[in-house]
Amino acid sequence: LPLSTAASKGTRTMSLADVLATVESIKQQIEDQLSQIASFKTKTEDSITLVTSELHGDNAGHEQRMLAALSQALDSLGGAESALNASADGCQQVINL
């Protein structure tokens, strides 16, 4: 069954195979992003460990601010990861139909 989509005052017909290929491509892009986020999270966690081990003396205030910023970045990455996982799950549900 062809599916129709509006395309700037005209219509374009996509086959079910075209739709599935598009969804699979989107899912692959999401998985690529998840891989990058995992790498960023690891690097951020390593940075948190390093900053935590260096907390001392006159620089402690600066290091605490850096630690807070790194923790916030890690939280943001976790939120992005959750959203992307939900999107990947949605794509998989479409693929499974």
RODOFI-412461 format. One line per 4 residues: number of its first residue (from 1); their letters; for each residue x, y, z negated of N, C-alpha, C. Coordinates in Angstrom, 2 decimals. Each point is the difference from the previous one (the first is absolute). Example, Ala and Ser with C-alpha at 12.3 -4.5 7.8 and 13.67 -1.06 7.14 Angstrom:
1) AS) 13.19/-5.69/-7.80/-0.89/1.19/0.00/0.90/1.20/0.00 ~ -0.35/1.05/0.72/0.82/1.19/-0.06/-0.77/1.09/-0.73
//
This chain:
1) LPLS) 0.83/-1.19/0.00/-0.83/1.19/0.00/0.87/1.25/0.00 ~ -0.18/0.88/0.95/0.79/1.22/-0.02/-0.54/0.97/-1.05 ~ 0.92/0.71/-0.63/-0.36/1.03/-0.97/0.25/1.35/0.63 ~ -0.92/0.92/-0.19/0.17/1.34/0.57/0.48/0.96/-1.07
5) TAAS) 0.91/0.89/0.40/0.46/1.05/-0.89/-0.10/1.32/0.73 ~ -0.37/1.05/-0.72/-0.08/1.32/0.63/1.41/0.52/0.21 ~ 0.24/0.58/1.15/1.31/0.57/0.30/-0.19/1.30/0.74 ~ 0.03/1.09/-0.71/-0.13/1.36/0.53/-1.01/0.10/1.14
9) KGTR) -1.25/-0.03/-0.36/-1.15/0.17/0.90/-0.16/-1.13/1.01 ~ 0.71/-1.04/-0.15/-0.15/-1.17/0.86/-0.01/-1.22/-0.88 ~ -0.13/-1.14/0.62/0.08/-1.22/-0.79/1.06/-0.90/0.58 ~ 0.59/-0.77/-0.87/1.00/-0.96/0.41/-0.40/-1.31/-0.63
13) TMSL) 0.03/-1.04/0.78/-0.40/-1.31/-0.49/1.25/-0.78/-0.41 ~ -0.05/-0.51/-1.22/1.09/-0.84/-0.50/-0.56/-1.39/-0.22 ~ 0.78/-0.99/0.36/-0.42/-1.37/-0.26/0.31/-0.33/-1.47 ~ -0.59/-1.06/-0.46/0.28/-0.46/-1.36/1.49/-0.31/-0.16
17) ADVL) 0.60/-0.54/1.02/1.44/-0.29/-0.05/0.80/1.29/-0.15 ~ -0.43/1.07/0.68/0.68/1.30/-0.13/-0.11/0.53/-1.43 ~ -1.18/-0.12/-0.56/-0.22/0.46/-1.38/0.87/-0.79/-0.96 ~ 0.02/-1.31/0.16/0.83/-0.84/-0.89/1.48/0.33/0.15
21) ATVE) 0.44/0.22/1.23/1.41/0.35/0.21/0.33/1.33/-0.67 ~ -0.92/0.95/0.08/0.20/1.29/-0.64/0.07/-0.15/-1.52 ~ -0.92/-0.77/-0.57/-0.02/-0.21/-1.45/1.26/-0.74/-0.45 ~ 0.44/-0.97/0.77/1.22/-0.73/-0.35/1.22/0.93/0.05
25) SIKQ) 0.02/0.90/0.97/1.09/0.98/0.10/-0.01/0.94/-1.21 ~ -1.18/0.45/-0.38/-0.13/0.86/-1.17/0.46/-0.73/-1.25 ~ -0.40/-1.26/-0.13/0.41/-0.79/-1.17/1.52/-0.15/-0.04 ~ 0.63/-0.20/1.14/1.46/-0.12/0.04/0.65/1.31/-0.43
29) QIED) -0.55/1.12/0.45/0.54/1.30/-0.41/-0.14/0.19/-1.51 ~ -1.13/-0.43/-0.55/-0.21/0.09/-1.45/1.02/-0.87/-0.72 ~ 0.23/-1.20/0.50/0.99/-0.89/-0.63/1.40/0.61/0.06 ~ 0.32/0.67/1.11/1.30/0.68/0.10/0.12/1.09/-1.06
33) QLSQ) -1.09/0.75/-0.18/0.00/1.05/-1.02/0.14/-0.59/-1.40 ~ -0.68/-1.12/-0.25/0.12/-0.66/-1.30/1.43/-0.45/-0.27 ~ 0.68/-0.46/1.03/1.40/-0.40/-0.14/0.87/1.20/-0.37 ~ -0.25/1.13/0.65/0.76/1.21/-0.32/-0.28/0.46/-1.43
37) IASF) -1.26/-0.06/-0.40/-0.36/0.40/-1.36/0.69/-0.90/-1.02 ~ 0.04/-1.29/0.28/0.67/-0.93/-0.92/1.47/0.38/-0.15 ~ 0.64/0.38/1.10/1.40/0.42/-0.05/0.14/1.29/-0.80 ~ -0.89/0.97/0.25/0.04/1.26/-0.74/-0.21/-0.24/-1.49
41) KTKT) -0.94/-0.91/-0.33/-0.26/-0.29/-1.41/1.24/-0.59/-0.67 ~ 0.67/-0.91/0.67/1.21/-0.61/-0.55/1.08/1.05/-0.23 ~ 0.19/0.88/0.99/1.02/1.05/-0.14/-0.37/0.97/-1.12 ~ -1.28/0.31/-0.12/-0.45/0.91/-1.06/0.18/-0.65/-1.36
45) EDSI) -0.34/-1.28/-0.11/0.21/-0.72/-1.27/1.47/-0.04/-0.38 ~ 0.86/-0.22/1.00/1.45/0.01/-0.26/0.44/1.38/-0.48 ~ -0.55/1.05/0.60/0.35/1.36/-0.41/-0.48/0.28/-1.42 ~ -1.18/-0.49/-0.33/-0.52/0.17/-1.37/0.93/-0.68/-1.00
49) TLVT) 0.44/-1.20/0.33/0.93/-0.72/-0.87/1.29/0.78/-0.19 ~ 0.52/0.54/1.09/1.25/0.76/-0.07/-0.17/1.26/-0.85 ~ -1.08/0.75/0.26/-0.23/1.24/-0.75/-0.21/-0.31/-1.48 ~ -0.75/-1.06/-0.28/-0.25/-0.38/-1.40/1.32/-0.32/-0.71
53) SELH) 0.89/-0.67/0.70/1.28/-0.37/-0.62/0.91/1.21/-0.21 ~ -0.28/1.09/0.69/0.84/1.19/-0.09/-0.59/1.08/-0.90 ~ -1.13/-0.27/-0.65/-0.63/1.00/-0.88/0.88/0.28/-1.21 ~ 0.63/1.16/-0.02/0.80/0.37/-1.16/0.46/1.45/0.11
57) GDNA) 0.39/0.54/-1.11/0.66/1.31/-0.06/-0.75/1.16/0.61 ~ 0.79/0.94/0.53/-0.54/1.25/0.52/-0.89/-0.18/1.22 ~ 0.20/-1.07/0.73/-0.79/-0.22/1.21/-1.31/-0.75/-0.27 ~ -0.28/-0.33/-1.25/-1.17/-0.83/-0.30/-1.29/0.63/0.49
61) GHEQ) -0.14/1.32/-0.12/-1.22/0.67/0.48/-0.19/-0.17/1.50 ~ 1.08/0.21/0.74/-0.05/-0.18/1.46/-0.29/-1.45/0.35 ~ 0.64/-0.91/-0.70/-0.19/-1.42/0.28/-1.42/-0.44/-0.34 ~ -0.58/0.56/-1.05/-1.39/-0.35/-0.34/-0.96/0.51/1.06
65) RMLA) 0.26/1.20/0.52/-0.85/0.53/1.09/0.14/-0.87/1.25 ~ 1.22/-0.43/0.28/0.24/-0.87/1.15/-0.72/-1.34/-0.20 ~ 0.08/-0.52/-1.21/-0.67/-1.26/-0.32/-1.52/0.13/0.18 ~ -0.55/1.12/-0.44/-1.45/0.23/0.16/-0.37/0.08/1.47
69) ALSQ) 0.81/0.68/0.79/-0.27/0.12/1.44/0.10/-1.37/0.68 ~ 0.98/-0.78/-0.37/0.15/-1.34/0.58/-1.18/-0.89/-0.40 ~ -0.43/0.11/-1.24/-1.15/-0.79/-0.45/-1.26/0.39/0.75 ~ -0.16/1.30/0.23/-1.16/0.46/0.77/0.07/-0.51/1.44
73) ALDS) 1.18/0.01/0.58/0.17/-0.52/1.36/-0.34/-1.49/0.05 ~ 0.43/-0.74/-1.01/-0.29/-1.43/-0.06/-1.51/-0.24/-0.11 ~ -0.68/0.80/-0.81/-1.45/-0.10/-0.12/-0.68/0.29/1.34 ~ 0.47/1.02/0.69/-0.57/0.36/1.30/0.21/-1.12/1.02
77) LGGA) 1.18/-0.58/-0.02/0.27/-1.13/0.90/-0.93/-1.16/-0.31 ~ -0.25/-0.24/-1.28/-0.93/-1.07/-0.38/-1.40/0.28/0.52 ~ -0.43/1.25/-0.07/-1.32/0.36/0.53/-0.09/-0.19/1.50 ~ 1.05/0.41/0.69/0.03/-0.18/1.45/0.00/-1.49/0.36
81) ESAL) 0.75/-0.76/-0.77/0.06/-1.45/0.23/-1.38/-0.64/-0.18 ~ -0.71/0.41/-1.03/-1.35/-0.54/-0.24/-0.94/0.34/1.14 ~ 0.05/1.24/0.45/-0.87/0.43/1.11/0.33/-0.77/1.28 ~ 1.28/-0.16/0.28/0.40/-0.74/1.20/-0.39/-1.48/-0.10
85) NASA) 0.13/-0.58/-1.19/-0.43/-1.39/-0.17/-1.49/-0.15/0.25 ~ -0.79/0.95/-0.47/-1.44/-0.04/0.25/-0.29/0.13/1.50 ~ 0.74/0.85/0.67/-0.17/0.15/1.45/0.39/-1.27/0.75 ~ 1.10/-0.61/-0.42/0.43/-1.26/0.63/-1.05/-1.09/-0.21
89) DGCQ) -0.57/-0.03/-1.21/-1.06/-0.98/-0.27/-1.20/0.24/0.90 ~ -0.36/1.26/0.20/-1.11/0.33/0.88/0.28/-0.43/1.43 ~ 1.20/0.24/0.45/0.37/-0.44/1.36/-0.09/-1.51/0.11 ~ 0.48/-0.70/-1.02/-0.05/-1.47/0.03/-1.44/-0.49/0.04
93) QVIN) -0.89/0.65/-0.71/-1.41/-0.39/0.04/-0.56/0.14/1.41 ~ 0.36/1.08/0.69/-0.44/0.19/1.38/0.56/-1.09/0.89 ~ 1.28/-0.30/-0.18/0.66/-1.03/0.82/-0.66/-1.36/-0.22 ~ -0.39/-0.27/-1.24/-0.60/-1.29/-0.34/-1.43/-0.18/0.52
97) L) -0.64/1.07/0.41/-1.39/-0.11/0.45/-0.17/-0.84/1.22
//
